[in-house]
Amino acid sequence: MEYAAVNELVIVSADTDFGELLAVSPGAVRPSVVLLRSADHLTPDQQAALLAANLPAVADELKTGALVSIARGRLRIRSLPVRPAD
């Protein structure tokens, strides 16, 4: 994660640990993370298509720091740093 933050890269993963790591890193605004939800139910081609279809809609948020969750028919964006729910 440090490498991605320093080099302004976006992490794309189906592993929710990346989101949890951002949530427990106070004030972290990098790296942006895209979580593919239910990716184990999609073929690699379907995963790529899902990303390609949704990335333009979240490009600005990813540039400024965001945790993006993508699933079929659902898109959720949380700006970084992640703040605890009230």
Residue frames relative to the residue before (quaternion, step in Angstrom):
aa qw qx qy qz dx dy dz
M 1.0000 0.0000 0.0000 0.0000 0.00 0.00 0.00
E 0.6228 0.5463 -0.3505 0.4369 3.57 1.00 -0.73
Y 0.6350 0.5303 -0.3253 0.4579 3.59 0.98 -0.87
A 0.6653 0.4991 -0.3019 0.4659 3.58 0.92 -0.92
A 0.6510 0.5171 -0.3207 0.4539 3.59 0.97 -0.80
V 0.6804 0.4964 -0.2889 0.4551 3.58 0.85 -0.99
N 0.7644 0.3690 -0.1833 0.4959 3.58 0.99 -0.84
E 0.4302 -0.7427 0.4207 0.2938 3.58 1.34 0.30
L 0.3343 0.7307 -0.5072 0.3115 3.54 0.94 1.02
V 0.3490 -0.6929 0.5845 0.2376 3.56 -1.29 0.33
I 0.2995 -0.7350 0.5826 0.1752 3.56 -0.93 0.93
V 0.0935 -0.7592 0.6429 0.0390 3.56 -0.94 0.96
S 0.1835 0.7926 -0.5497 0.1897 3.56 -0.61 1.14
A 0.3751 -0.6689 0.5805 0.2736 3.52 -1.34 0.25
D 0.5522 0.6225 -0.3681 0.4149 3.57 1.34 -0.10
T 0.3400 -0.7783 0.4954 0.1823 3.59 -0.46 1.19
D 0.4618 0.6835 -0.4515 0.3401 3.61 1.21 -0.14
F 0.6012 0.5645 -0.3683 0.4292 3.59 1.05 -0.62
G 0.6575 0.4941 -0.3052 0.4800 3.58 0.97 -0.79
E 0.6473 0.5130 -0.3134 0.4687 3.56 1.00 -0.79
L 0.6344 0.5256 -0.3326 0.4591 3.60 1.00 -0.76
L 0.6437 0.5032 -0.3206 0.4792 3.58 1.00 -0.76
A 0.6547 0.5373 -0.3136 0.4294 3.56 0.97 -0.85
V 0.7416 0.3828 -0.2248 0.5030 3.60 1.05 -0.66
S 0.5826 0.5344 -0.3801 0.4801 3.58 1.28 0.19
P 0.2973 -0.8033 0.4828 0.1824 3.60 0.02 1.26
G 0.8533 0.1561 -0.1332 0.4793 3.54 -0.88 1.00
A 0.4289 0.7145 -0.4654 0.2982 3.63 1.23 -0.01
V 0.0651 -0.7985 0.5982 0.0159 3.56 -0.84 1.03
R 0.7379 0.2388 -0.1728 0.6071 3.57 1.33 0.10
P 0.6126 -0.1891 -0.7666 -0.0362 1.60 -2.11 1.25
S 0.5335 -0.5550 0.5075 0.3870 3.52 -1.30 0.26
V 0.1558 -0.7825 0.6000 0.0587 3.53 -1.15 0.73
V 0.1487 -0.7384 0.6519 0.0882 3.54 -1.08 0.87
L 0.1459 -0.7871 0.5966 0.0568 3.56 -0.68 1.14
L 0.2303 -0.7458 0.6112 0.1314 3.55 -0.82 1.04
R 0.2152 -0.8001 0.5507 0.1015 3.56 -0.41 1.21
S 0.8369 0.1138 -0.1321 0.5189 3.57 -1.07 0.83
A 0.2164 0.8171 -0.5071 0.1683 3.57 1.12 0.65
D 0.5992 0.5797 -0.3639 0.4153 3.58 1.14 -0.52
H 0.6606 0.4781 -0.3026 0.4934 3.58 1.27 -0.23
L 0.6741 0.4621 -0.2810 0.5031 3.58 1.32 0.05
T 0.4683 -0.6317 0.5298 0.3176 3.53 -1.15 0.60
P 0.6589 -0.4894 0.3633 0.4409 3.62 -1.16 0.28
D 0.6403 0.5178 -0.3320 0.4601 3.61 0.99 -0.74
Q 0.6513 0.5009 -0.3112 0.4775 3.59 1.02 -0.77
Q 0.6191 0.5330 -0.3372 0.4679 3.59 1.05 -0.75
A 0.6615 0.5033 -0.3006 0.4677 3.58 0.92 -0.93
A 0.6560 0.5079 -0.3103 0.4642 3.59 0.94 -0.84
L 0.6351 0.5279 -0.3203 0.4641 3.58 1.01 -0.81
L 0.6510 0.5003 -0.3028 0.4839 3.58 0.98 -0.84
A 0.6783 0.5045 -0.2920 0.4473 3.57 0.80 -1.03
A 0.6724 0.5044 -0.2982 0.4523 3.58 1.00 -0.76
N 0.7793 0.3821 -0.1774 0.4638 3.60 1.05 -0.72
L 0.5564 0.6503 -0.3960 0.3328 3.61 1.08 -0.54
P 0.6270 0.5325 -0.3757 0.4268 3.66 0.88 -0.68
A 0.6592 0.5307 -0.3076 0.4350 3.59 1.04 -0.72
V 0.7755 0.3235 -0.1684 0.5154 3.60 1.16 -0.50
A 0.3352 0.7895 -0.4695 0.2097 3.59 1.28 0.09
D 0.6694 0.4988 -0.3140 0.4522 3.61 0.85 -0.88
E 0.6569 0.5088 -0.3082 0.4632 3.58 0.95 -0.86
L 0.6498 0.5159 -0.3212 0.4565 3.59 0.99 -0.79
K 0.6243 0.5426 -0.3361 0.4504 3.59 1.09 -0.65
T 0.7490 0.3915 -0.2166 0.4886 3.58 1.00 -0.78
G 0.6166 -0.5476 0.3397 0.4523 3.60 1.27 -0.21
A 0.2953 0.7543 -0.5327 0.2451 3.55 -0.38 1.25
L 0.2876 -0.6695 0.6503 0.2149 3.47 -1.41 0.37
V 0.0479 -0.8193 0.5700 -0.0400 3.56 -0.46 1.27
S 0.1372 -0.7744 0.6152 0.0548 3.54 -0.88 1.01
I 0.0518 -0.8074 0.5874 -0.0201 3.56 -0.70 1.14
A 0.1012 0.7415 -0.6581 0.0829 3.53 -1.00 0.95
R 0.6590 -0.4711 0.3680 0.4565 3.57 -1.20 0.23
G 0.8520 0.1063 -0.1041 0.5020 3.55 -0.75 1.09
R 0.7576 0.3091 -0.1978 0.5398 3.62 1.21 0.17
L 0.0108 0.7711 -0.6348 0.0469 3.53 -1.00 0.91
R 0.0034 0.7968 -0.6030 0.0391 3.56 -0.77 1.07
I 0.0973 -0.7970 0.5958 0.0185 3.56 -0.91 0.97
R 0.0152 -0.7592 0.6506 0.0027 3.55 -0.95 0.95
S 0.3781 -0.7228 0.5349 0.2201 3.55 -0.72 1.07
L 0.3702 -0.6961 0.5656 0.2419 3.54 -1.16 0.63
P 0.5212 -0.1734 -0.8354 -0.0197 1.52 -2.12 1.28
V 0.5403 -0.6028 0.4832 0.3336 3.53 -1.23 0.63
R 0.1547 -0.7850 0.5954 0.0733 3.55 -0.81 1.02
P 0.5426 -0.6236 0.4398 0.3511 3.58 -0.98 0.74
A 0.5312 -0.6148 0.4756 0.3371 3.56 -1.14 0.64
D 0.4660 -0.6786 0.4926 0.2824 3.58 -1.08 0.74
